[in-house]
């Protein structure tokens, strides 16, 4: 329903439009609200949830220690994975066919095998290769050697294998994300930078990567959240200090798996929420210059010629309505 109102005898007419009612949206909202309240009521009143046990072990020392190790695994694996992924993506775009082939094989292998299988393999690395040495290839001459088991025990039992397994697997996925971001940048910009005398490394560091980050950051944030939950699989190494293993150990000791699973879920949801907030800030930072917002008093300025008071004043996308003042045909 609408009614016309003429504000200026010589100007265009404005329309006072009434909002269209959507009863279906109201009904859907009521149904969803009722279902949500039923779900909350069921969770709170269900005795099998054993909420007293949940609150008792929510801040347990072993649980908090597991959260710390989970964060260590997540951060260290993602940092190394990102660096390796950038290198693999650059190799995929290299003019050298050998580098392209190595990058393609790496991505094909680690994306094609389950992460659990890879973690089990790295846990058995000391059995497969008992000694690591540096020397002359294809000879018995060795300058340095060390037992694989001693190297693994020197840091933390299972930690090195867990980080290596998570890193190599994640880098294969991130490499494709980085490659997609690099290819999304207009190639004319790199050509212009080379014409100015910039080297390939500087073009990549100063021109391509800053613009590609707008596309790389969102899926990388998703992969970081996925890595947080993938750390629960490091029991395959085995590494028994992260959050999921800690809650499982308590559950097996007190014979109450459900409340301890709830404890793990609460902490995973909390950490995921914090990571999502950080991701939104990163997206906003690297999206500067791409999002269109009104500048200054754009929302308060008079409408452009041919516009009415009720229409948007920010015409960044409507180039066909630009008026050249002072130029008459």
VOGUNU-172747 format. One record per residue (C-alpha): chain; x, y, z; residue in one letter; residue number from 1. Coordinates in steps of 0.25 Angstrom, whole numbers. Each point is the difference from the previous one (the first is absolute). Layout:
<rs>
- A:X:Y:Z:A:NUM
...
</rs>
This chain:
<rs>
- A:0:0:0:X:1
- A:5:14:-3:X:2
- A:-5:14:-2:X:3
- A:7:11:-8:X:4
- A:3:14:6:X:5
- A:5:11:-9:X:6
- A:11:9:8:X:7
- A:4:9:-12:X:8
- A:-10:5:-11:X:9
- A:12:0:-10:X:10
- A:8:-12:6:X:11
- A:-2:-15:0:X:12
- A:-10:-7:9:X:13
- A:4:-8:12:X:14
- A:-7:-12:5:X:15
- A:-3:-4:14:X:16
- A:0:-15:0:X:17
- A:-5:-8:11:X:18
- A:8:-13:3:X:19
- A:-6:-13:-5:X:20
- A:-4:-9:11:X:21
- A:6:-14:0:X:22
- A:-8:-9:9:X:23
- A:8:-12:-4:X:24
- A:12:5:6:X:25
- A:-7:3:13:X:26
- A:-6:-14:1:X:27
- A:14:-6:-4:X:28
- A:7:9:11:X:29
- A:-11:-5:11:X:30
- A:2:-15:-4:X:31
- A:16:1:1:X:32
- A:-1:8:13:X:33
- A:-9:-11:6:X:34
- A:9:-11:-5:X:35
- A:12:7:6:X:36
- A:-7:1:13:X:37
- A:-4:-14:0:X:38
- A:15:-4:-3:X:39
- A:5:9:11:X:40
- A:-10:-6:10:X:41
- A:4:-14:-4:X:42
- A:14:2:2:X:43
- A:-1:7:14:X:44
- A:-10:-10:6:X:45
- A:6:-13:-6:X:46
- A:7:-7:12:X:47
- A:9:-8:-9:X:48
- A:7:13:-4:X:49
- A:5:0:15:X:50
- A:3:15:0:X:51
- A:6:0:14:X:52
- A:11:-9:-5:X:53
- A:2:10:-12:X:54
- A:2:12:9:X:55
- A:9:-8:9:X:56
- A:10:-4:-11:X:57
- A:-2:12:-9:X:58
- A:12:7:6:X:59
- A:8:-13:4:X:60
- A:15:1:0:X:61
- A:1:-11:-11:X:62
- A:-10:6:-9:X:63
- A:6:14:1:X:64
- A:14:-6:-3:X:65
- A:-7:-7:-12:X:66
- A:-5:13:-5:X:67
- A:14:6:0:X:68
- A:6:-12:-8:X:69
- A:-12:1:-9:X:70
- A:3:15:-3:X:71
- A:15:-3:-1:X:72
- A:-3:-11:-11:X:73
- A:-9:9:-7:X:74
- A:8:12:-1:X:75
- A:13:-7:-3:X:76
- A:-6:-8:-11:X:77
- A:-7:11:-6:X:78
- A:12:10:0:X:79
- A:9:-11:-7:X:80
- A:-11:-4:-9:X:81
- A:-2:14:-5:X:82
- A:14:2:-3:X:83
- A:1:-13:-7:X:84
- A:-13:2:-8:X:85
- A:5:14:-5:X:86
- A:13:-7:-5:X:87
- A:-8:-12:-7:X:88
- A:-10:10:-6:X:89
- A:12:8:-6:X:90
- A:6:-13:-5:X:91
- A:-13:-3:-7:X:92
- A:1:13:-8:X:93
- A:15:-1:-3:X:94
- A:5:-1:-14:X:95
- A:8:-12:4:X:96
- A:-7:-13:-3:X:97
- A:8:-8:11:X:98
- A:-5:10:11:X:99
- A:-14:-1:-6:X:100
- A:0:-15:0:X:101
- A:6:-1:15:X:102
- A:-11:10:5:X:103
- A:-11:-8:-8:X:104
- A:5:-14:6:X:105
- A:0:6:14:X:106
- A:-14:5:-1:X:107
- A:-5:-12:-7:X:108
- A:6:-10:11:X:109
- A:-3:7:13:X:110
- A:-14:4:-5:X:111
- A:-3:-14:-5:X:112
- A:4:-7:13:X:113
- A:-8:1:14:X:114
- A:6:8:10:X:115
- A:-2:-11:10:X:116
- A:9:-9:-9:X:117
- A:10:11:-1:X:118
- A:1:2:15:X:119
- A:2:-15:3:X:120
- A:11:0:-11:X:121
- A:7:11:7:X:122
- A:-2:-7:14:X:123
- A:8:-12:-6:X:124
- A:10:8:-7:X:125
- A:11:-4:10:X:126
- A:-3:-14:-3:X:127
- A:1:2:-15:X:128
- A:12:9:0:X:129
- A:8:-3:13:X:130
- A:11:9:-3:X:131
- A:1:14:-6:X:132
- A:13:4:-6:X:133
- A:6:11:-9:X:134
- A:12:-3:-9:X:135
- A:4:-3:-15:X:136
- A:-12:-6:-8:X:137
- A:1:-14:-5:X:138
- A:13:-3:9:X:139
- A:2:-4:15:X:140
- A:7:13:3:X:141
- A:-8:7:11:X:142
- A:3:14:7:X:143
- A:-12:-1:10:X:144
- A:-9:-11:5:X:145
- A:-11:-1:11:X:146
- A:-9:-11:4:X:147
- A:-15:3:-4:X:148
- A:-5:-4:13:X:149
- A:10:9:8:X:150
- A:-4:12:-9:X:151
- A:-15:-3:3:X:152
- A:2:-1:15:X:153
- A:9:12:1:X:154
- A:-12:9:-2:X:155
- A:-13:-7:5:X:156
- A:-4:-14:-3:X:157
- A:-9:1:-12:X:158
- A:0:15:-1:X:159
- A:10:1:-12:X:160
- A:-8:-11:-8:X:161
- A:-13:6:3:X:162
- A:4:14:-5:X:163
- A:7:-6:-12:X:164
- A:-12:-8:-4:X:165
- A:-10:11:2:X:166
- A:9:10:-7:X:167
- A:3:-8:-13:X:168
- A:-15:-4:-1:X:169
- A:-5:14:2:X:170
- A:10:7:-9:X:171
- A:-6:-8:-12:X:172
- A:-13:6:2:X:173
- A:5:14:3:X:174
- A:9:0:-13:X:175
- A:-13:-1:-9:X:176
- A:-6:11:8:X:177
- A:12:9:-2:X:178
- A:1:-4:-14:X:179
- A:-15:4:-2:X:180
- A:3:14:7:X:181
- A:13:2:-9:X:182
- A:-8:-3:-13:X:183
- A:-11:10:4:X:184
- A:9:12:-1:X:185
- A:0:7:-13:X:186
- A:13:-5:-8:X:187
- A:1:14:-5:X:188
- A:4:5:13:X:189
- A:12:-9:1:X:190
- A:4:4:-15:X:191
- A:-1:14:4:X:192
- A:9:-2:12:X:193
- A:10:-7:-8:X:194
- A:0:11:-10:X:195
- A:4:9:11:X:196
- A:12:-9:3:X:197
- A:-5:-7:12:X:198
- A:6:-15:1:X:199
- A:-10:-12:1:X:200
- A:2:-1:15:X:201
- A:-3:14:3:X:202
- A:-12:0:-10:X:203
- A:-5:-12:8:X:204
- A:2:6:14:X:205
- A:-4:14:-3:X:206
- A:-11:-1:-11:X:207
- A:-6:-14:-1:X:208
- A:-1:-6:14:X:209
- A:-6:13:7:X:210
- A:-11:0:-10:X:211
- A:-2:-16:0:X:212
- A:-1:0:15:X:213
- A:-15:5:-1:X:214
- A:-3:-13:-7:X:215
- A:10:-9:8:X:216
- A:-5:5:14:X:217
- A:-14:-6:1:X:218
- A:3:-14:-4:X:219
- A:13:0:8:X:220
- A:-8:4:12:X:221
- A:-9:-12:-3:X:222
- A:12:-9:-1:X:223
- A:5:5:13:X:224
- A:-13:-3:7:X:225
- A:1:-14:-7:X:226
- A:14:-1:5:X:227
- A:-4:2:15:X:228
- A:-10:-12:-1:X:229
- A:10:-8:-8:X:230
- A:9:0:12:X:231
- A:-9:-10:6:X:232
- A:6:-10:-9:X:233
- A:14:1:5:X:234
- A:-3:-12:9:X:235
- A:4:-8:-13:X:236
- A:15:4:2:X:237
- A:-2:-2:12:X:238
- A:0:14:7:X:239
- A:-9:0:13:X:240
- A:0:14:5:X:241
- A:-10:7:-8:X:242
- A:-14:4:4:X:243
- A:-8:-12:-6:X:244
- A:10:-10:6:X:245
- A:-1:7:14:X:246
- A:-15:-1:0:X:247
- A:0:-14:-4:X:248
- A:10:-4:10:X:249
- A:-9:6:11:X:250
- A:-12:-6:-6:X:251
- A:6:-14:0:X:252
- A:4:2:15:X:253
- A:-13:4:5:X:254
- A:-9:-8:-10:X:255
- A:-8:13:-4:X:256
- A:3:2:-15:X:257
- A:-12:10:-3:X:258
- A:4:11:10:X:259
- A:14:0:-4:X:260
- A:-4:1:-15:X:261
- A:-8:12:3:X:262
- A:12:6:7:X:263
- A:8:-2:-12:X:264
- A:-11:6:-9:X:265
- A:-1:12:9:X:266
- A:15:3:-1:X:267
- A:1:-3:-15:X:268
- A:-12:10:-3:X:269
- A:6:11:9:X:270
- A:14:-1:-8:X:271
- A:-7:-1:-13:X:272
- A:-9:13:3:X:273
- A:13:7:4:X:274
- A:7:-4:-13:X:275
- A:-13:4:-8:X:276
- A:1:14:6:X:277
- A:15:1:-4:X:278
- A:-3:-5:-14:X:279
- A:-11:11:-1:X:280
- A:10:11:3:X:281
- A:10:-5:-10:X:282
- A:-10:-1:-11:X:283
- A:-4:15:4:X:284
- A:15:4:-1:X:285
- A:4:-7:-13:X:286
- A:-14:4:-6:X:287
- A:4:15:1:X:288
- A:-2:7:-13:X:289
- A:-9:-11:-6:X:290
- A:-13:3:8:X:291
- A:-8:12:-3:X:292
- A:-5:9:11:X:293
- A:-5:14:0:X:294
- A:11:10:2:X:295
- A:-2:12:9:X:296
- A:-14:5:0:X:297
- A:-4:-8:-12:X:298
- A:-12:-5:7:X:299
- A:-5:15:3:X:300
- A:4:7:-13:X:301
- A:-11:4:-10:X:302
- A:-4:-11:-10:X:303
- A:7:0:-14:X:304
- A:-8:5:-12:X:305
- A:-11:-9:-3:X:306
- A:0:-6:14:X:307
- A:-11:1:11:X:308
- A:2:2:15:X:309
- A:-4:-15:2:X:310
- A:11:-6:-9:X:311
- A:15:-3:4:X:312
- A:9:12:-1:X:313
- A:13:-9:-2:X:314
- A:0:-3:-15:X:315
- A:13:-7:-1:X:316
- A:-5:-10:-9:X:317
- A:-10:8:-8:X:318
- A:10:7:-10:X:319
- A:-11:3:-10:X:320
- A:-6:10:9:X:321
- A:12:9:1:X:322
- A:-2:15:-4:X:323
- A:11:8:-6:X:324
- A:-3:14:5:X:325
- A:4:12:-9:X:326
- A:1:-8:-12:X:327
- A:-11:1:-10:X:328
- A:-2:-7:-13:X:329
</rs>
